[in-house]
């Protein structure tokens, strides 16, 4: 019999006795030991208990299974008494392992289930995503070791750089790693349990040459967003859910050094006189940084990562974000030069969808993209990419999105793609769409198609012209044809929840009709949102344009499904 204590987020510790047997552990209801908490996979690990031993093996979980701070694999390992097992946000303390008091044949192995906490938000506050592999309890001592080693490293590397100015990058890397290894061997501070010298060497190398703790996070494809709230709090978005990581910066200076290495190659700066900056990484990932005195928690970094291989429409269909029918309809809309506005909240996937729709643009046309920080990854050959520029240290030299939109009209564009409308450039964009530059694409922050129209009106007013509201709405109704609403759902998934067409003006009101909508059916056992896409029955008003372009679009995709109990017509 094995005595354990379950430590679950938002709940008191629960002592349990595990009789001999083999038990799968995960968040699924089908497993004997169910732990429905953040960070626990459906099938996470397996426990094998006997009269005198306990063994554990991972089942290929996303976040891994940890025994006393060490990640284990698919092979069974022995769990000694007085050990700690980490499964996502759940911790299991293994106490005594003693023979069963009754014969095994008379014992049953009832399912062990941990109920979700009364307040689900509590589980997000305590869930740690293991990235560095260094236990949180050992982090203070590790930082002290690194601080002493880093001071010595600066002295030795500076001396070597004076003599090795012309060495290659690979040689410099080798010299840096060799120097770090020598310094750590000379330090007399003992390493904490569960921490290897190799882990500390890697962290020191990233701090000296790269972006410090950010390097490990950037290299992981399963992390989509990185958020640094001061040196000690590093959060990430993993599969749509926010986690705190077990990694950290040494101090504010190290965070500032990472920011400087990001923005300096782009000719941008950050200091007390200019404490905010937008930039991008080499792979196109978007970076925002803000430092004291504006940030009260210390230097803050937000990185929106982009996949090394851009997502395709097939990926979105497989993820359940869109259907093949809706994707085909949007493809047709792009080809017949309908102006499309993509609406959604922060992190909803607007730029990803814009990138995919931009891929439908014909290769024979001249395309101009305009962005604050270049993120779009178009593959057409005839492409001009424009990027705005902030003011210099003297407050001069700023080039805004609106300036670029105006300039693009003199560049003979066939298509204009604006990364995001957030100011007075909305007026210039609408005027361009209404004066022969149709087939343009852009995004806007809004919670629904109707809200997108209201926000567009506000942005036009920000251009500084006292235009009548009816005139603005007439411009919008004439320019925009399709609004695609994309949302980030509570389970972290992104879905195109509505595709709407702007039809005409009735009085002072812009009328529109929904063509496709997403209907929620409920929630799955794994906490995922269930639903389906369905057409509303409305037919686009530009079907004649599609026929004239000789494009294939089956009108039956707009036919809504028959509801149970309905009879067909005679």
C-alpha atoms as one frame of an Amber mdcrd trajectory, in Angstrom:
protein
   0.000   0.000   0.000   1.333   3.418  -0.966   0.380   6.509   1.022   0.311
   9.760  -0.965  -0.889  13.326  -0.455  -2.563  15.071  -3.409  -1.825  18.806
  -3.534  -4.307  20.366  -5.979  -4.793  24.038  -6.925  -7.451  25.745  -4.843
  -8.126  22.670  -2.648  -6.891  21.344   0.690  -4.356  18.525   0.669  -6.002
  15.108   0.171  -4.341  11.997   1.669  -4.906   8.821  -0.385  -3.895   5.171
  -0.213  -3.033   3.463  -3.497  -3.505  -0.341  -3.413  -1.371  -2.599  -5.632
  -2.199  -2.200  -9.311  -1.523  -0.100 -12.365  -3.295   3.261 -12.721  -3.350
   5.732 -15.582  -3.342   9.398 -14.545  -4.759  12.268 -16.606  -7.563  14.773
 -17.090  -9.835  12.374 -19.004 -12.817  10.816 -17.224 -11.783   7.446 -18.649
  -8.660   7.108 -16.466  -8.653   5.685 -12.915  -6.929   8.764 -11.419  -8.590
  11.844 -12.898  -6.943  15.237 -12.347  -8.935  17.877 -14.303  -6.460  20.691
 -13.857  -4.425  22.951 -16.122  -1.250  21.343 -17.410  -2.555  17.765 -17.078
  -2.923  15.892 -20.391  -5.780  13.473 -21.081  -3.379  10.555 -20.619  -0.482
  12.041 -18.658   1.374   9.235 -16.847   0.934   5.803 -15.306   1.541   4.641
 -11.731   2.448   1.023 -10.964   2.059   0.121  -7.297   2.969  -3.143  -5.526
   3.249  -4.201  -1.892   6.644  -2.574  -1.475   7.347  -0.384  -4.538   5.897
   2.438  -6.591   6.970   3.089 -10.176   5.983   5.837 -12.615   6.308   6.463
 -16.367   5.235   9.337 -18.586   2.735   8.715 -21.410   3.991  11.372 -23.815
   2.341  14.278 -21.987   2.669  17.856 -23.280   4.156  19.350 -20.093   6.019
  16.293 -18.852   6.055  14.369 -15.571   8.642  15.307 -12.933  10.021  13.199
 -10.089  11.880  15.274  -7.493  12.420  18.004 -10.102  13.758  15.673 -12.831
  11.697  15.018 -15.955  11.095  11.326 -16.578  10.514   9.483 -19.843   8.327
   6.628 -21.032  10.388   4.034 -19.141   9.272   3.139 -15.610  11.406   4.562
 -12.788  11.224   3.715  -9.090   9.685   6.279  -6.758  11.345   6.193  -3.325
   9.513   7.119  -0.141   9.330  10.831   0.735   9.373  11.907  -2.936   7.479
  14.545  -4.888   5.774  13.982  -8.237   4.742  16.979 -10.362   1.916  16.467
 -12.908   0.995  19.807 -14.452  -0.349  22.006 -11.654  -0.852  19.001  -9.348
   1.792  17.816  -6.888   1.791  14.352  -5.322   3.863  13.748  -2.189   4.713
  10.085  -1.740   4.922   9.111   1.917   5.269   5.622   3.322   5.322   2.528
   1.107   4.231  -0.436   3.205   2.818  -3.927   2.611  -0.962  -4.146   2.326
  -2.800  -5.034   5.517  -5.194  -7.385   3.679  -4.666  -9.787   0.788  -4.518
  -8.160  -2.596  -7.272 -10.393  -3.941  -9.792  -8.810  -1.553  -8.826  -5.237
  -2.388 -10.468  -3.128  -5.059  -8.931  -0.249  -6.917 -11.676   2.381  -7.067
 -11.129   5.358  -9.381  -9.429   8.270  -7.693 -10.815  11.628  -8.870  -9.800
  15.137  -7.943 -12.699  17.535  -8.349 -12.141  20.921  -9.927 -11.760  23.822
  -7.493 -14.756  25.973  -6.673 -12.996  28.954  -8.188 -11.436  27.836 -11.523
  -9.298  30.982 -11.712  -7.176  29.728  -8.797  -5.622  26.983 -10.897  -4.089
  29.515 -13.305  -2.352  31.332 -10.455  -0.328  28.351  -9.291   0.331  26.398
 -12.485   4.021  26.342 -13.410   5.221  25.318 -16.863   8.623  23.662 -16.615
  10.988  25.217 -19.143  14.400  25.516 -17.511  14.082  22.340 -15.438  15.325
  24.211 -12.346  12.983  23.859  -9.342  11.532  27.130  -8.072  12.989  26.458
  -4.627  16.493  26.288  -6.106  16.157  29.406  -8.277  17.486  31.938  -5.650
  20.715  29.953  -5.153  21.111  29.483  -8.902  20.755  33.240  -9.430  23.464
  33.884  -6.838  25.816  31.437  -8.600  25.088  33.061 -11.960  25.601  36.565
 -10.561  29.110  35.716  -9.353  29.953  33.867 -12.554  28.572  36.654 -14.735
  30.793  39.287 -13.115  33.875  37.203 -13.826  32.626  36.370 -17.319  32.425
  40.056 -18.266  36.058  40.557 -17.328  37.390  37.520 -19.183  35.246  37.848
 -22.304  36.053  41.541 -22.705  39.756  40.723 -22.683  39.287  38.002 -25.254
  37.152  40.112 -27.526  39.993  42.668 -27.781  42.241  39.963 -29.211  39.586
  38.152 -31.216  37.816  40.937 -33.055  37.906  39.060 -36.347  36.931  35.581
 -35.139  33.846  33.882 -36.565  30.599  33.594 -34.664  31.126  29.858 -34.108
  34.603  30.453 -32.654  33.253  33.161 -30.351  30.517  30.803 -29.173  33.068
  28.106 -28.417  35.274  30.563 -26.515  32.309  31.812 -24.493  31.171  28.303
 -23.548  34.708  27.271 -22.614  35.154  30.372 -20.427  31.806  29.807 -18.685
  32.731  26.179 -17.990  36.067  27.226 -16.480  34.455  29.871 -14.242  31.818
  27.498 -12.853  34.467  24.879 -12.096  36.366  27.489 -10.063  33.366  28.577
  -7.976  33.129  27.009  -4.537  29.344  27.327  -4.179  27.738  23.840  -4.208
  24.971  23.308  -6.750  21.452  22.803  -5.336  19.847  19.385  -5.626  18.281
  18.723  -9.025  20.395  21.357 -10.798  23.245  20.366 -13.093  26.203  22.509
 -14.057  25.212  22.096 -17.715  21.883  23.877 -17.098  23.604  26.828 -15.441
  26.204  26.974 -18.232  23.462  27.177 -20.876  21.668  29.985 -19.019  24.887
  31.939 -18.605  25.733  31.533 -22.282  22.300  32.836 -23.353  22.709  35.806
 -21.015  26.159  36.646 -22.372  25.487  36.182 -26.101  21.739  36.011 -26.619
  18.477  37.084 -24.983  18.911  35.298 -21.669  15.953  33.171 -20.490  13.997
  34.197 -23.593  16.146  31.953 -25.786  14.636  28.704 -24.469  11.111  30.116
 -24.762  11.591  31.410 -28.302  12.990  28.062 -29.457   9.847  26.181 -28.383
   7.256  25.895 -31.158   4.440  25.105 -28.698   4.712  28.547 -27.036   2.817
  31.289 -28.886   3.289  34.277 -26.572   5.925  35.315 -24.031   5.209  37.866
 -21.300   7.927  39.178 -18.975   6.530  41.085 -15.995   9.787  42.135 -14.385
  12.753  39.813 -13.836  11.032  37.247 -11.609   7.723  36.691 -13.401   7.883
  35.161 -16.874   4.608  33.915 -18.323   3.813  32.160 -21.598   0.787  31.135
 -23.602   0.905  27.403 -24.229  -1.913  25.844 -26.291  -4.128  28.851 -25.608
  -3.635  28.828 -21.802  -1.434  31.170 -19.735   1.249  29.608 -17.543   3.907
  30.956 -15.256   7.294  29.438 -16.075  10.082  28.246 -13.797  12.571  30.545
 -15.530  13.589  34.062 -14.492  16.025  36.890 -15.181  18.728  37.752 -12.659
  17.644  41.401 -12.275  16.233  44.420 -14.114  19.564  45.076 -15.843  19.453
  41.686 -17.522  15.932  42.339 -18.815  17.054  45.728 -20.162  20.038  44.078
 -21.836  17.705  41.625 -23.618  15.478  44.499 -24.797  18.492  46.422 -26.083
  19.710  43.403 -28.083  16.288  43.171 -29.733  15.805  46.831 -30.678  19.376
  47.950 -31.462  19.720  46.061 -34.795  16.498  47.762 -35.952  17.822  51.256
 -35.244  15.395  51.794 -32.379  16.076  52.699 -28.774  14.530  52.491 -25.336
  15.438  54.658 -22.332  13.774  56.926 -19.787  13.086  59.568 -22.425  11.525
  56.975 -24.738  10.331  54.185 -22.436   8.180  52.278 -24.965   9.194  50.535
 -28.167   7.727  48.215 -30.814  10.103  45.906 -32.640  10.382  42.458 -34.168
  12.685  39.463 -33.939  14.571  37.954 -36.869  11.780  35.431 -37.444   9.178
  38.223 -37.648   7.772  37.795 -34.137   6.263  40.993 -32.749   7.903  42.565
 -29.688   6.662  45.307 -27.363   8.744  46.571 -24.453   8.021  49.130 -21.752
  10.322  50.097 -18.896  10.221  52.193 -15.698   9.059  54.777 -14.845   6.011
  53.744 -16.904   6.149  50.112 -15.799   5.909  49.753 -12.033   6.902  46.052
 -11.983  10.193  46.578 -13.779  11.029  46.174 -17.476   8.222  44.369 -19.283
   8.469  42.470 -22.575   5.647  40.998 -24.654   6.541  38.778 -27.605   3.885
  37.533 -30.034   5.585  34.563 -31.654   4.952  33.418 -35.192   5.349  29.894
 -36.421   8.566  29.133 -38.293   6.369  27.678 -41.025   3.387  29.995 -41.651
   0.000  28.442 -40.975  -2.039  27.495 -44.014  -5.785  27.379 -44.518  -5.530
  23.591 -44.219  -4.114  24.064 -40.708  -7.041  26.294 -39.724  -9.515  23.741
 -41.083  -7.843  20.907 -39.149  -7.863  23.024 -35.961 -11.593  23.659 -36.356
 -11.083  27.411 -36.769 -12.848  27.539 -40.137 -14.521  25.206 -42.630 -13.416
  24.418 -46.157 -16.615  26.010 -47.497 -16.019  29.321 -45.694 -12.360  29.325
 -46.759 -13.353  28.728 -50.383 -15.910  31.548 -50.214 -13.292  33.974 -48.848
 -10.892  32.853 -51.587 -13.545  33.796 -54.165 -14.093  37.167 -52.450 -10.387
  37.974 -52.688 -10.198  36.980 -56.331 -13.179  39.170 -57.349 -11.547  42.100
 -55.503 -13.963  42.511 -52.611 -12.593  44.650 -49.771 -12.370  42.523 -46.625
 -12.147  43.696 -43.009 -10.959  41.158 -40.410 -12.282  41.959 -36.935 -11.309
  40.446 -33.594  -9.830  40.984 -30.161  -6.210  40.927 -29.021  -4.561  37.585
 -29.750  -7.589  36.278 -31.642  -5.604  35.444 -34.777  -6.390  38.444 -36.996
  -2.873  38.713 -38.414  -2.698  34.966 -39.030  -5.981  35.040 -40.939  -4.888
  38.170 -42.827  -1.702  36.372 -43.848  -3.709  33.406 -45.131  -6.192  35.565
 -47.071  -3.275  37.542 -48.522  -2.008  34.252 -49.894  -5.064  34.185 -52.171
  -3.913  37.371 -53.926  -2.908  36.693 -57.547   0.841  36.544 -58.123   0.544
  38.712 -61.254  -0.640  41.738 -59.253   1.476  44.363 -57.483   0.915  44.069
 -53.708   1.893  46.666 -51.110   1.796  45.783 -47.392   1.791  48.493 -44.721
   2.488  47.603 -41.072   3.686  49.043 -37.783   6.075  46.120 -37.361   6.496
  43.883 -40.402   4.768  40.572 -39.605   3.034  39.401 -42.776   4.755  36.558
 -44.618   3.445  36.814 -48.159   5.066  34.599 -50.771   4.107  36.507 -53.916
   7.047  37.782 -55.966   5.751  41.270 -56.860   5.562  42.533 -53.281   6.558
  45.813 -51.629   6.705  45.840 -47.828   6.432  49.155 -45.980   6.976  49.674
 -42.247   6.261  52.744 -40.138   9.027  54.485 -38.188   8.915  56.158 -34.757
  10.414  59.581 -34.052  14.122  59.849 -33.308  15.702  61.157 -30.109  14.959
  64.727 -31.227  11.295  63.933 -31.829  11.684  64.111 -35.589  11.565  61.678
 -38.471   8.341  59.877 -37.558   6.554  58.126 -40.434   3.053  56.951 -39.569
   0.806  54.316 -41.108  -1.272  57.142 -42.557   1.785  58.604 -44.282   2.540
  55.211 -45.810  -1.056  54.704 -46.983  -0.960  58.046 -48.769   2.410  57.276
 -50.318   1.315  53.811 -51.435  -1.342  55.359 -53.673   1.496  56.811 -55.769
   3.185  53.425 -56.126   0.745  51.934 -58.642  -0.693  49.296 -56.267  -3.095
  46.580 -57.423  -3.744  45.542 -53.828  -3.097  47.291 -50.523  -2.800  45.198
 -47.359  -2.769  47.181 -44.096  -1.677  45.223 -41.027  -4.099  47.037 -38.713
  -6.238  50.180 -38.774  -5.938  51.993 -35.469  -6.001  55.703 -36.340  -6.686
  58.334 -38.956  -5.348  56.089 -41.730  -8.851  54.545 -41.773 -10.118  57.547
 -43.749  -7.350  57.281 -46.340  -7.950  53.528 -46.585 -11.682  54.010 -47.245
 -10.986  56.677 -49.846  -8.513  54.375 -51.591 -11.042  51.521 -51.619 -13.632
  53.859 -53.146 -11.325  55.247 -55.840 -10.214  52.179 -57.757  -8.021  50.357
 -55.214 -10.522  47.597 -54.496  -9.562  44.157 -53.275  -7.770  45.549 -50.215
  -7.416  43.766 -46.851  -6.997  45.039 -43.300  -7.759  44.217 -39.654  -9.399
  46.087 -36.796  -9.923  45.514 -33.073 -13.624  44.850 -32.375 -15.836  42.259
 -30.686 -18.441  41.842 -33.443 -19.059  42.915 -37.053 -21.412  45.665 -35.900
 -18.833  46.884 -33.363 -16.235  46.891 -36.162 -18.343  49.397 -38.128 -18.737
  51.621 -35.056 -14.980  51.525 -34.401 -14.252  52.304 -38.040 -16.433  55.402
 -37.752 -14.467  56.491 -34.685 -11.128  55.969 -36.437 -12.264  58.072 -39.410
 -13.134  60.914 -37.023  -9.592  60.624 -35.610  -8.290  61.827 -38.973  -9.167
  65.344 -37.814 -11.944  66.175 -40.277 -15.399  67.218 -39.058 -17.324  64.922
 -41.398 -21.069  64.239 -41.064 -21.772  60.789 -39.655 -23.919  59.869 -42.646
 -21.085  60.712 -45.030 -18.714  58.462 -43.064 -21.204  55.596 -43.104 -21.770
  55.972 -46.825 -18.013  55.721 -47.348 -17.872  52.569 -45.198 -20.895  50.941
 -46.858 -19.465  51.634 -50.295 -15.922  50.499 -49.466 -16.209  47.416 -47.230
 -17.884  44.296 -48.634 -17.084  41.497 -46.159 -16.389  41.493 -42.414 -14.813
  38.353 -40.962 -15.124  38.100 -37.168 -12.558  35.877 -35.440 -12.604  35.246
 -31.686 -10.311  33.652 -29.137 -12.567  31.328 -27.116 -12.304  30.487 -23.439
 -10.523  27.195 -24.138  -7.817  29.069 -26.052  -9.000  28.056 -29.536  -9.495
  30.605 -32.312 -12.615  30.437 -34.457 -14.153  32.434 -37.290 -17.486  33.013
 -35.556 -19.161  35.125 -38.234 -18.789  36.104 -41.886 -20.991  39.094 -42.689
 -21.720  41.069 -45.849 -22.428  44.803 -45.864 -25.382  45.243 -48.178 -26.459
  48.899 -48.387 -27.594  51.987 -46.485 -31.139  52.316 -45.148 -31.572  55.845
 -43.903 -28.600  56.507 -41.648 -28.002  52.832 -40.828 -25.573  50.461 -42.532
 -27.376  47.178 -43.173 -25.587  43.861 -43.186 -26.400  40.164 -43.331 -24.623
  37.216 -41.743 -23.617  34.553 -44.263 -21.956  32.019 -41.931 -21.984  31.724
 -38.138 -20.484  29.447 -35.506 -22.942  27.736 -33.157 -21.706  26.453 -29.800
 -22.991  23.016 -28.806 -21.376  22.752 -25.358 -18.118  21.630 -23.812 -16.147
  18.427 -24.248 -14.748  16.194 -21.541 -11.302  17.656 -22.096 -12.549  21.216
 -21.525 -12.657  22.034 -25.222 -15.458  24.048 -26.786 -17.781  22.049 -29.046
 -19.725  23.590 -31.893 -20.336  23.694 -35.615 -20.341  26.188 -38.469 -23.507
  26.680 -40.444 -24.759  29.009 -43.177 -27.639  31.335 -42.326 -29.425  30.935
 -45.648 -28.572  34.453 -46.844 -27.132  34.666 -50.359 -24.378  37.228 -51.147
 -25.586  40.130 -53.250 -22.560  39.848 -55.544 -23.261  36.393 -56.987 -23.434
  37.968 -60.443 -19.849  39.241 -59.985 -18.748  35.676 -59.234 -20.430  34.331
 -62.378 -18.929  37.128 -64.474 -15.455  36.214 -63.196 -16.081  32.594 -64.276
 -15.282  31.282 -60.779 -16.736  28.099 -59.344 -18.892  28.607 -56.249 -21.610
  26.123 -55.365 -24.572  28.139 -54.107 -25.643  25.191 -51.945 -22.976  26.127
 -49.370 -25.327  28.926 -48.264 -28.218  26.514 -47.601 -28.774  26.054 -43.856
 -29.077  22.485 -42.523 -32.571  21.157 -41.988 -33.542  21.006 -38.353 -34.983
  17.779 -36.897 -38.713  17.545 -37.469 -38.747  19.893 -40.493 -40.379  18.680
 -43.696 -39.226  19.572 -47.154 -41.440  21.449 -49.581 -43.617  19.743 -52.179
